[in-house]
Amino acid sequence: MSSCSSETKNDEQIHPQSYFRWTKQDFFPEESFQNWSNYRHALSHTPLRFKDRLLARSQYSDETEKLRKQSENDMKRCLTWWDLMWFGFGAVIGAGIFVLTGQQAHENAGPAIVLSYVASGFSAMLSVFCYTEFAVEIPVAGGSFAYLRVELGDFAAFVTAGNILLECVLGSAAVARAWTSYFASLINREPDSLRIHTGLADGYNLLDPIAVIVLVIAATIAMSSTRNTSVLNWIASAVNTLVILFVIVTGFLNADTSNMKPFAPYGVEGVFQAAAIVYFAYGGFDTIATMAEETKNPSRDIPLGLLGSMSIVTIIYCLMALSLTMMQKYTDIDPNAAYSVAFERVGMKWAKYLVALGALKGMTTVLLVGALGQARYITHIARAHMIPPWFALVHPKTKTPINATLLVTISSACIAFFSSLDILARLLSLSTLFVFMMMAVALLVRRYYVSGVTPRTSLLKLVVFLLIIISSSIGISACWGLDPSGWVGYAVTIPLWFLSTLGISVLLPQQRAPKVWGVPLVPWLPSLSIAANLFLMGSLGYMAFVRFGICTVIMLVYYVFFGLHATYDMAHQQTQV
């Protein structure tokens, strides 16, 4: 057996394998999938394997060293904080501000949409703190997936991986659909005029071939070179910045303060419902964390890139939302191309073309950076064998994960072809909020629990406090959803959240200090992030949870029949040998 294995390795060194290969071993190399007998044996041991993987935590060295070998080639370290700053800018500013602002101001928040951006921006910034500490300590392409594997274990990482995949696919599809609407506005057509009208169910009846083409072009650029993609991104983002400054300044020059009344026509409930949906606009920042393997100095460049870009983006979002609602009455805002139509109605018809062009540039960079970052997520998930390891391969010439990029692009293109933006945005926001909530939980575990060091009594206290924080946060969200003006529920849930956080702060000593950069005010900021994300999740509509539940069931079915056995074999392969 060993001599045969060494012969195979020597043969591979003499005759390197082609990158684009399609053998069974590239997709299903694990022992459980070698034949039907092995697979039936694996299925019969599903409960035992699930127990083994439920809380199995990955080691730091596994994520940063061993798993990277699954890609066969390393990605090239070619990025600085300047690149990451522009990646953050390019990844975030797109469909969120140019499309969702108009939609939510018109339907849920009115002029108070600016408060929706403040609320979602505050929650996003809390998540940025958590991401930054992890990205500095564990600089790998997997982002939140890798961080959760280390801190919360294999199963929690899988559930998060499923939501990351969902976020990647739906995010690109949503932006691509918005791209078509703004392109139609640029050529003086109705937003849906370039889509194919069919007799399918409402929300799925407008087919969008242009969105598919745009996704393919962005993916092709991202696959060619990370460095070239970065240069193209910051040039396009710089142009987009000029357009944004024009929108803000011109919007305020044409402002009519009477348009701000009533300020919150749908009440506080509408403000938070809009905040939960426009949170999608902040979702791209986690892309920066996936660039860690390609960053020259992660401990310095990632904090500068993440915190710097998100601070600027939050201010820009608030100013742009305010300029739109001051320029046009919320009832008259066009939900599909808000800024372009708003300028046209104040007598600046020519400006709508400039705004549409800027929006297109913004959404193009979102797709470009998204294709880059999402592929890195997929790469690391495949390295852990949660999906076939064929998707983990890095191309030897381009130093980019082409297979992973193709997976996201093809999936996004299929969904963008059929589904409308509002359906995608609600499900995407829920998935994004769930991942960010899990990140905050993982940070508290990281600070207060070290395997083999933390006493069992301290671990039990930590688990109890975390359960109370999560359940009380869910309770606060439920109280808001059932009776926003009531006080009895809040009188119970808010003190429970406060006391459980205080309990961690007073009764549990921190077991691990960050080496380079750490989240301040632990445990208060991570606990507040958990509460904020769960509160915003509760502000989303019923159907968003139904779709989320269906997707989660599909993920769990996949895990039981494939992911569990692949990761089990991967973890125990040395023991088996």
Disulfide bonds with the S-S distance in Angstrom:
none
